[in-house]
Each structure stands twice: as structure tokens, then as C-alpha cells.
Amino acid sequence: MSGASSPSGVPGAPRRNVQVWFIALIAVMIAIAFAFAAGGVFFRTTALESTLSRHVEFLGHGEAPLEIPIMTSYTAPKIPNATVTSHVLWSIESTRTGPSTTYLLSWQSVSKTSLPIRFVFNASGPHPYVADLGIGSVENGFLLNPAGSCSTDCDSIKMTQEGMVPGIFDVTAVVFRMTYNVSRVTETRGSTTTSYIEVDYSLRAWCFCGMAGPAANVTFPRPQDLWSISVDRLPAGSGVSLSVHGLSLPVDVFRNNATTFQFSAGPEGILSAQLVSEYRWGPVDDYVLSFSASADASIHYFLDLRFGSILILYDPATA
């Protein structure tokens, strides 16, 4: 016969196919064995996460003003039978590259409750007569940028407070109208159950206020609130000016107990929580205090550790 291929019924053809398949299988098994030896093959199974169920039991709600002091301002006190000139200027600024002075406000529960308390910031609303404030949410608190946010179409937003007569003690505060709901929450995921009290609150800006102190839960600083900067003995007619920039500050972050608030929680009673503020001086912010007098004076500069502001007190011989 001619050299034509064998028909499919010839026993030799399928035997060659079986041999090729068997050789390929052996090669794969050898490759897997080498991979295991090198630690390069892993088999992973992913379990489906348990779904979270959340049961919410409403307890109470309320609405009240919330005052948040953000700065104290001082000028030098009067001196008997002398003329005192003292000027204070506080400024904060937001720039295109981002906000400067940002305050962290944290809720800290002071009530003894059987369940932990969580605070959830929901929303803020503008007031037609109050400048836009930058407010953001963090765990158990919120962020406050009093100068607002500077978008790409502006260079900066600057806010200032100043006083030009001796004997000033002023408090700058942001006042909100706060509404809140209190609930008992039970969360279940798989076999794990967690219960807590949740305070959901929203804020509406009401006032950016400068007030004569004491005000907004701020009193004149106590000795433990003060850090000594320097002492100057100035002859009559001479003057001095001091800025927070260039000072070797004793702390990086200034903290103040802003207020203690009571939340109505129905069958759980009244829940008390303290709102603590924290902030640090930004590079474009400043606080400058100047002084001169028509009489010799021995002045003592101090830093208010609650707010980072500067004040002047006299030695007893001057006052």
C-alpha cells in the first residue's frame, strides 16, 4: 500500500495520545512538588463575613446652646497715677494650601453608666449672619476651623481680634445650637454582641463672639494655668512688644476643658460629658501683645497654657 495514514481503528494512534497526556500530568505534578518545596504555592479559602444586625432603642433628645471658647486676649493692667498703652492682636488664617488653626473637640463621658457612650457628629448647618466655619467629624468628637476653608479661588481667609485699651480680659468663643438624640444600640455580628449608648448630634453656628471675661466657662487664669516667659524692667516712656512666634513654648498642644454638657437620656437619666479642646499654633497665625507706660514698670510676661495667649502682670512694687 501507499504511505497513507493509518485509520482511526488502528491500535497504535490512541496509545501515543495517552502517553503524551500521562507525560504532561507527570510534569505538572513535578512542578507543583517543586513549588511546595520552595514555599511558593498557597491555597486560601475566604469565609463569608457575618452580617451585622443593629437594634436601636430611642431614649431621649434635646436642643441647647453649646459655647466653645477658642482664645483669651489680654492687655496690660492700669497703673495708678500713670498712663498705660497696651495693644493685643490675635489673628488666625486659612490659606489655599489648607487650614491653619484647627481645634480638636473631644467628648469625654463623666457619668457612671453601665454601657459605654459613643458620640457621633452628624451634620452642621450655616447661619446667615455667621461666617462659614470648617467642621469635620472624628471619633467621639469633631474638628473646628474658625477661619473656614479657603478654596482654590482665594489666597487666604484671615480673622482678627484686637484690643487697644489697658485692662482687657476678653474671651473669643464660637457658639452653636446643638440638637441631639440619645439611643441604646445593640450590634450583633455572628456570635458577638456589643451594646452601647449613642449620642447623635448636629451643630448650627450661632455666633462668633468676643466677650468680656469671665465668659463661656473661662475664668482669669489661675497660677497653674500660667507659664513664665520673662521679666522686664522698663523705664518710663519705653515700650516692648512680644509675639508667640519666636518663643520657646513649653507645650506643643494647648488644651482646655471647654464645657460640661448634660444630655437627657430618658430612662438612663442625665448623661454628663466634658468637651475638651486642643489646638496648636499654625505658621500663619499670631498673637502680639505690646506695652508702654509713663512710669517705671517691672512687667512679667506669662503664657496662658489653656489657649497659648500672652498676658502681662506687674511686680507688686509697680502695681
Residue pairs with C-beta under 8 A, 6 or more apart in sequence:
6 12
6 13
32 41
35 41
50 189
50 190
51 189
52 187
52 188
52 189
53 187
53 188
53 189
54 185
54 186
54 187
54 188
55 185
55 186
55 187
55 188
56 183
56 184
56 185
56 198
57 183
57 184
57 185
57 186
58 181
58 182
58 183
58 266
59 182
59 183
59 184
59 197
59 265
59 266
59 267
59 268
60 181
60 182
60 263
60 264
60 265
60 266
60 268
61 179
61 180
61 181
61 182
61 264
62 179
62 180
62 263
62 264
63 177
63 178
63 179
63 180
64 177
64 178
64 261
65 175
65 176
65 177
65 178
65 206
66 175
66 176
66 177
66 178
66 203
66 259
66 261
66 275
67 173
67 174
67 175
67 216
67 217
67 258
67 259
68 103
68 105
68 144
68 173
68 174
68 175
68 176
68 216
68 258
68 259
68 275
68 277
69 171
69 172
69 173
69 215
69 216
69 217
69 218
69 256
69 258
69 277
69 307
70 103
70 144
70 146
70 172
70 173
70 174
70 277
70 279
70 307
71 90
71 161
71 171
71 172
71 287
71 307
71 309
72 169
72 170
72 171
72 172
72 213
72 218
72 221
72 304
72 306
72 307
72 309
72 311
73 88
73 90
73 161
73 162
73 163
73 168
73 169
73 170
73 171
73 172
73 210
73 309
74 88
74 168
74 169
74 170
74 289
74 304
74 309
74 310
74 311
74 312
75 86
75 87
75 88
75 163
75 164
75 165
75 166
75 167
75 168
75 289
75 312
76 84
76 86
76 166
76 167
76 289
76 291
76 293
76 299
76 312
76 314
77 84
77 166
77 167
77 312
77 313
77 314
77 319
78 84
78 166
78 167
79 293
79 295
79 297
79 314
79 318
79 319
80 319
81 295
82 236
82 293
82 294
82 295
82 297
83 293
83 294
84 166
84 291
84 292
84 293
84 294
85 166
85 239
85 290
85 291
85 292
85 293
86 164
86 165
86 166
86 168
86 289
86 290
86 291
86 292
86 312
87 162
87 163
87 164
87 288
87 289
87 290
88 162
88 163
88 168
88 287
88 288
88 289
88 290
89 160
89 161
89 162
89 286
89 287
89 288
90 160
90 161
90 162
90 172
90 286
90 287
90 309
91 158
91 159
91 160
91 161
91 285
91 286
91 287
92 100
92 101
92 146
92 147
92 158
92 159
92 282
92 285
93 100
93 147
93 156
93 157
93 158
93 159
93 282
93 284
93 285
94 100
94 134
94 145
94 147
94 148
94 149
94 150
94 156
94 157
95 150
95 155
95 156
95 284
96 150
96 151
96 152
96 154
96 155
96 156
99 134
99 145
99 147
99 148
99 149
99 150
99 282
100 147
100 282
100 283
100 284
100 285
101 145
101 146
101 147
101 279
101 280
101 281
101 282
101 285
102 134
102 143
102 144
102 145
102 279
102 282
103 143
103 144
103 145
103 146
103 277
103 278
103 279
104 138
104 141
104 143
104 277
104 278
104 279
105 141
105 142
105 143
105 144
105 258
105 275
105 276
105 277
106 138
106 140
106 141
106 275
106 276
106 278
107 117
107 119
107 140
107 141
107 199
107 273
107 274
107 275
108 140
108 273
108 274
108 275
108 276
109 116
109 117
109 271
109 272
109 273
110 260
110 272
110 273
110 274
111 117
111 270
111 271
111 272
111 273
113 197
113 268
113 271
115 184
115 195
115 196
115 197
116 196
116 197
117 196
117 197
117 198
117 199
117 271
117 273
118 140
118 185
118 196
118 197
118 198
118 199
119 140
119 141
119 198
119 199
119 201
119 273
120 137
120 198
120 199
120 200
120 201
121 135
121 137
121 138
121 141
121 142
121 201
121 202
121 203
122 200
122 201
122 202
123 202
123 203
124 133
124 135
124 202
124 203
124 204
124 205
125 202
125 203
125 204
125 205
126 132
126 204
126 205
127 204
127 205
127 206
130 205
130 206
130 207
130 208
131 148
131 159
131 208
132 148
132 149
133 144
133 145
133 146
133 148
133 174
133 205
133 208
134 143
134 144
134 145
134 146
134 147
134 148
134 149
135 142
135 143
135 144
135 145
135 203
136 142
136 143
137 143
142 203
144 174
146 159
146 174
146 208
147 157
147 158
147 159
148 157
149 157
150 156
150 157
156 284
159 208
161 170
161 172
161 210
163 170
169 212
169 213
169 214
169 220
170 210
170 211
170 212
170 213
171 210
171 211
171 212
171 213
171 214
171 215
171 216
171 218
172 208
172 209
172 210
172 211
173 207
173 209
173 211
173 215
173 216
173 218
174 205
174 207
174 208
174 209
175 205
175 206
175 207
175 208
175 209
175 216
176 203
176 204
176 205
176 206
177 203
177 204
177 206
178 201
178 202
178 203
178 204
178 261
179 201
179 202
179 204
180 199
180 200
180 201
180 202
180 263
181 199
181 200
181 201
182 197
182 198
182 199
182 200
182 263
182 264
182 265
182 266
182 268
182 271
183 197
183 198
183 200
184 195
184 196
184 197
184 198
184 268
185 195
185 196
185 197
185 198
186 193
186 194
186 195
187 193
187 194
187 195
188 194
197 265
197 268
197 271
199 263
199 271
199 273
209 216
213 219
213 220
214 220
216 259
217 257
217 258
217 259
218 256
218 306
221 302
221 304
221 305
221 306
221 311
225 304
225 305
225 306
226 302
226 303
226 304
226 305
226 311
227 250
227 302
227 303
227 305
228 300
228 301
228 302
229 242
229 247
229 301
229 302
229 303
229 310
230 300
230 301
231 298
231 299
231 300
231 301
231 315
232 240
232 298
232 299
232 301
233 296
233 297
233 298
234 240
234 291
234 292
234 293
234 296
234 297
234 298
234 299
235 296
236 293
236 294
236 295
236 296
237 292
237 294
238 292
239 290
239 291
239 292
240 290
240 291
240 292
240 299
241 288
241 289
241 290
241 291
242 288
242 289
242 290
242 301
242 310
243 286
243 287
243 288
244 281
244 286
244 287
244 288
244 308
244 309
244 310
245 281
245 286
247 303
249 281
249 303
249 308
250 303
250 305
251 305
252 280
253 278
253 279
253 280
254 278
254 279
254 280
254 305
254 306
254 307
254 308
255 276
255 277
255 278
255 306
256 276
256 277
256 306
256 307
257 274
257 275
257 276
258 275
258 276
258 277
259 274
259 275
260 272
260 273
260 274
260 275
261 272
261 273
261 274
261 275
262 270
262 271
262 272
263 270
263 271
263 272
263 273
264 270
265 271
279 308
280 308
281 287
281 308
287 308
287 309
287 310
289 301
289 310
289 311
289 312
291 297
291 299
291 312
295 318
296 318
297 314
297 318
298 314
298 315
298 317
298 318
299 312
299 313
299 314
299 315
299 318
300 312
300 313
300 314
300 315
301 310
301 311
301 312
302 310
302 311
302 312
302 313
303 309
303 310
304 310
304 311
